[in-house]
């Protein structure tokens, strides 16, 4: 069995880490470079950096900030936000990112997944999916969760894999920031539909939630933000707990 990964997420707006609930009510959570260095020191397996307003504001991800973070950490680093071309992706890789995350741009132009995967390799392409339960169906949302697409979650995940995605980052908008646990049904549906790794995101509130998602789904990683940012759980404690539950952890 693949060892499971614990991934803190830095949602960036105006050069600061922010966190909200259900993608709304964003509050300041700290300095991104400081937090990135802290999580690397604590034993995080990877780090995800999402410039959450890049697509809406139609500008590029903050390459300078990416470089500053990359200099402070020695773990795999995924960067997303406003990536609309192979050149955008290459710039971020050259700034120190190991992978790029595509969300709205991939939905609007699935060919972009293929083009970046062909240029950089599938292992460098993460397709992030923001999904919301609407009338009993998980649907894909874009533009920082502001725009509904009517695209069904599993069909999009399968298409992203077909186009060359090396990994899926699945965030439940319903669970985001609630600390009530991951959206197990959505995670299971996507994990059972694709053969690439799936990162579960949205809803982590305690150590037991990580145990639950790793025990009851095929997710290879779990991502969280506020519980780490505000010191409610630290990564060494979480990993020790998961080891005690006989969950293979890095």
For each residue, the residues with C-beta under 8 A, 3 or more apart:
1: 248
2: 197 220 248
3: 248 249 250
4: 214 219 220 221 222 242 247 248 249 250
5: 45 46 199 220 221 222 250
6: 44 45 210 221 222 224 235 238 239 249 250
7: 44 45 46 47 48 199 221 222 223 224
8: 35 39 44 47 48 223 224 225 228 229 235
9: 47 48 49 50 201 223 224 225
10: 17 32 35 36 47 48 49 50 69 225
11: 17 18 19 26 50 52 225
12: 15 16 17 18 32 49 50 51 52 62 65 81
13: 16 18 26 51 52 53
14: 53
15: 12 32 62 65
16: 12 13 28 29 30 31 32
17: 10 11 12 28 29 30 31 32 35 229
18: 11 12 13 26 27 28 29 52
19: 11 26 27 29 177 225 226 229
20: 23 24 25 26 27 176 177
21: 24 25 176 177 178
22: 173 174 176 177 178
23: 20 130 144 145 146 173 176 177
24: 20 21
25: 20 21
26: 11 13 18 19 20
27: 18 19 20
28: 16 17 18
29: 16 17 18 19 35 225 226 229 230
30: 16 17 34 35 229
31: 16 17 34 35
32: 10 12 15 16 17 35 36 49 65 69
33: 36 37 65 68 69 72
34: 30 31 37 38
35: 8 10 17 29 30 31 32 38 39 229
36: 10 32 33 39 40 47 49 69 72 73
37: 33 34 40 41 72 73
38: 34 35 41 42
39: 8 35 36 42 44 47 73 228 235
40: 36 37 44 47 72 73 74 75
41: 37 38
42: 38 39 234 235 236
43: 235 236 239
44: 6 7 8 39 40 47 75 235
45: 5 6 7 75 76 221 250
46: 5 7 75 76 77 78 221
47: 7 8 9 10 36 39 40 44 69 73 75 76 77 78
48: 7 8 9 10 78 79 80 101 169 223
49: 9 10 12 32 36 66 69 77 78 79 80 97
50: 9 10 11 12 79 80 81 101 128
51: 12 13 54 61 62 79 80 81 82
52: 11 12 13 18 81 144
53: 13 14 56 57 81 144
54: 51 57 59 60 61 81 82
55: 58 81 82 103 104 105 142 143 144
56: 53 143 144 146
57: 53 54 82
58: 55 82
59: 54 82
60: 54 63 82 88 91
61: 51 54 66 79 80 81 82 83 88 92
62: 12 15 51 65 66
63: 60 66 67 91 92 95
64: 67 68
65: 12 15 32 33 62 68 69
66: 49 61 62 63 69 70 79 92 95 96 97
67: 63 64 70 71 95 96
68: 33 64 65 71 72
69: 10 32 33 36 47 49 65 66 72 73 77 96
70: 66 67 73 77 95 96 97
71: 67 68 96
72: 33 36 37 40 68 69
73: 36 37 39 40 47 69 70 77
74: 40
75: 40 44 45 46 47
76: 45 46 47 98 99
77: 46 47 49 69 70 73 96 97 98 99
78: 46 47 48 49 97 98 99 100 101 126 169
79: 48 49 50 51 61 66 92 95 97 99 100 101
80: 48 49 50 51 61 83 100 101 102 103 126 128
81: 12 50 51 52 53 54 55 61 101
82: 51 54 55 57 58 59 60 61 88 105
83: 61 80 88 89 92 100 101 102 105 112 116
84: 88 105 109 112
85: 88 89 112
86: 89 90 112 115 116 119 120
87: 90 91
88: 60 61 82 83 84 85 91 92 100
89: 83 85 86 92 93 100 116 119 120 124
90: 86 87 93 94 119 120
91: 60 63 87 88 94 95
92: 61 63 66 79 83 88 89 95 97 100
93: 89 90 96 97 98 100 120 124
94: 90 91
95: 63 66 67 70 79 91 92
96: 66 67 69 70 71 77 93
97: 49 66 70 77 78 79 92 93 100
98: 76 77 78 93 124
99: 76 77 78 79 123 124 125 126 166 167
100: 78 79 80 83 88 89 92 93 97 116 120 124 125 126
101: 48 50 78 79 80 81 83 126 127 128 169
102: 80 83 105 106 112 113 116 125 126 127 128 165
103: 55 80 106 107 127 128 129 130 142
104: 55 107 108 142 143 144 147
105: 55 82 83 84 102 108 109 112
106: 102 103 109 110 112 113 127 160 163 165
107: 103 104 110 140 142 149 151 156
108: 104 105 142
109: 84 105 106 112
110: 106 107 113 114 159 160 163
111: 114 115 163
112: 83 84 85 86 102 105 106 109 115 116
113: 102 106 110 116 117 125 127 160 163 164 165
114: 110 111 117 118 163 164
115: 86 111 112 118 119
116: 83 86 89 100 102 112 113 119 120 124 125 164
117: 113 114 120 121 122 124 125 163 164 165 166
118: 114 115 164
119: 86 89 90 115 116
120: 86 89 90 93 100 116 117 124 125
121: 117 124 125 166
122: 117 125 164 165 166
123: 99 166
124: 89 93 98 99 100 116 117 120 121 166
125: 99 100 102 113 116 117 120 121 122 164 165 166 167
126: 78 80 99 100 101 102 165 166 167 168 169 199
127: 101 102 103 106 113 157 160 165 167 168 169
128: 50 80 101 102 103 168 169 171
129: 103 140 153 156 157 160 168 169 170 171 190
130: 23 103 140 141 142 144 145 171 173
131: 138 139 140 141 153 170 171 172 173 183 186
132: 138 139 141 145 148 172 173 174
133: 136 137 138 139 172 174 183 186
134: 137 138 139 148
135:
136: 133
137: 133 134 152
138: 131 132 133 134 152 153 154 186 189
139: 131 132 133 134 148 149 150 151 152 153
140: 107 129 130 131 149 151 152 153 156
141: 130 131 132 145 146 147 148 149 173
142: 55 103 104 107 108 130 145 146 147 149
143: 55 56 104 146 147
144: 23 52 53 55 56 104 130
145: 23 130 132 141 142 173
146: 23 56 141 142 143
147: 104 141 142 143
148: 132 134 139 141
149: 107 139 140 141 142
150: 139
151: 107 139 140 155 156
152: 137 138 139 140 155 156
153: 129 131 138 139 140 156 157 170 186 189 190
154: 138 157 158 189 190 193
155: 151 152 158 159
156: 107 129 140 151 152 153 159 160
157: 127 129 153 154 160 161 168 170 190 193 194
158: 154 155 161 162 193 194
159: 110 155 156 162 163
160: 106 110 113 127 129 156 157 163 165 168
161: 157 158 164 165 168 194 195 196
162: 158 159
163: 106 110 111 113 114 117 159 160
164: 113 114 116 117 118 122 125 161
165: 102 106 113 117 122 125 126 127 160 161 168 196
166: 99 117 121 122 123 124 125 126 196 197
167: 99 125 126 127 196 197 198 199
168: 126 127 128 129 157 160 161 165 190 194 196 197 198 199
169: 48 78 101 126 127 128 129 199 201 223
170: 129 131 153 157 186 187 190 198 199 200 201 202
171: 128 129 130 131 176 201 202 223
172: 131 132 133 175 176 182 183 186 201 202 203
173: 22 23 130 131 132 141 145 176 202
174: 22 132 133 178 183 202
175: 172 178 180 181 182 183 202 203
176: 20 21 22 23 171 172 173 201 202 203
177: 19 20 21 22 23 202 203 225 226
178: 21 22 174 175 203 205
179: 203 204 205 206 226 227
180: 175 203 205
181: 175 184 203 204 205 209 212 213
182: 172 175 187 200 201 202 203 204 209 212 213 219 222
183: 131 133 172 174 175 186 187 200 202 203
184: 181 187 188 212 213 216 217
185: 188 189
186: 131 133 138 153 170 172 183 189 190
187: 170 182 183 184 190 191 198 200 213 217 219
188: 184 185 191 192 216 217 218
189: 138 153 154 185 186 192 193
190: 129 153 154 157 168 170 186 187 193 194 198
191: 187 188 194 198 217 218 219
192: 188 189 218
193: 154 157 158 189 190
194: 157 158 161 168 190 191 198
195: 161
196: 161 165 166 167 168
197: 2 166 167 168 220 221
198: 167 168 170 187 190 191 194 217 218 219 220 221
199: 5 7 126 167 168 169 170 219 220 221 222 223
200: 170 182 183 187 213 217 219 221 222 223
201: 9 169 170 171 172 176 182 222 223 224
202: 170 171 172 173 174 175 176 177 182 183
203: 172 175 176 177 178 179 180 181 182 183 209
204: 179 181 182 209 210 222 223 224 227
205: 178 179 180 181 209 227 232
206: 179 209 227 233
207: 210 211 233 237 238 241 242
208: 211 212
209: 181 182 203 204 205 206 212 213
210: 6 204 207 213 214 222 224 238 241 242
211: 207 208 214 215 241 242 245 247
212: 181 182 184 208 209 215 216
213: 181 182 184 187 200 209 210 216 217 219 222
214: 4 210 211 217 219 222 242 247
215: 211 212 245 247
216: 184 188 212 213
217: 184 187 188 191 198 200 213 214
218: 188 191 192 198
219: 4 182 187 191 198 199 200 213 214 222
220: 2 4 5 197 198 199
221: 4 5 6 7 45 46 197 198 199 200
222: 4 5 6 7 182 199 200 201 204 210 213 214 219
223: 7 8 9 48 169 171 199 200 201 204
224: 6 7 8 9 201 204 210 227 228 233
225: 8 9 10 11 19 29 177 228 229
226: 19 29 177 179 229 230 232
227: 179 204 205 206 224 230 232 233
228: 8 39 224 225 231 232 233 234 235
229: 8 17 19 29 30 35 225 226
230: 29 226 227
231: 228 234
232: 205 226 227 228
233: 206 207 224 227 228 237 238
234: 42 228 231 237 238
235: 6 8 39 42 43 44 228 238 239
236: 42 43 239 240
237: 207 233 234 240 241
238: 6 207 210 233 234 235 241 242
239: 6 43 235 236 242 243 249
240: 236 237 243 244
241: 207 210 211 237 238 244 245
242: 4 207 210 211 214 238 239 245 247 249
243: 239 240 246 247 249
244: 240 241
245: 211 215 241 242
246: 243
247: 4 211 214 215 242 243
248: 1 2 3 4
249: 3 4 6 239 242 243
250: 3 4 5 6 45
